[in-house]
Amino acid sequence: MARRVLIMPALVALAMPTAALGKSGKWSYDGTVNLEPDSSFSFDVVRKKRGGKKKVKNAVFENVFAGCGDAPAQISTPIPDKGTLKKGGKGFKLKAAGDLQSLDVRGKVTGRGKEAYGTLHLRGSFLVDGQTRTCDTGSRGWTATLTSGP
């Protein structure tokens, strides 16, 4: 009887999803900037060890419309890996400011982790059609959905 009592909790733990156990892993999200079907935004949420902090990595925006001087253009840029999900594992902020660019991306992963949404503001010097131009997207909304996870 004592053996059955010890075995049952182990079987229940194996049947639970890995996210519920707080294991390490990588969750990938893909989406678009609102009202721009040709744009794309992707990022990963990574946890290296069980119970560790979740970090936002590999964030990239592509084909986002921006005002670039006299004409609009589409810009693409990777975002530095500086984000950590806030306590509770939902909200994050990616910010980078340098001599040439200012990048501000904020987001929130929904309760069950299936979707994410937020805002972005990219401004500074970007490579457009082989030339460096000063561009500004203004504050824009984005949405993404979970495409893979542990």
PEBELDA-V740827 format. One line per field, one symbol per residue. phi: phi as a letter, one per 30 degrees, with the letter a starting at -180 (. if undefined). A space follows every 50 residues. Layout:
phi: ???
This chain:
phi: .ddddddedddddddddddddiddlbccbbabdeibdddbbbaccbbdbe idddccbhdbcbhcdbdbidbdaccbadcedbcbddejibcbbcbbbbdc bbbbbbabcdecidbbalbbbcakcbdbhibdbdbbdidbcbbbbdcaad
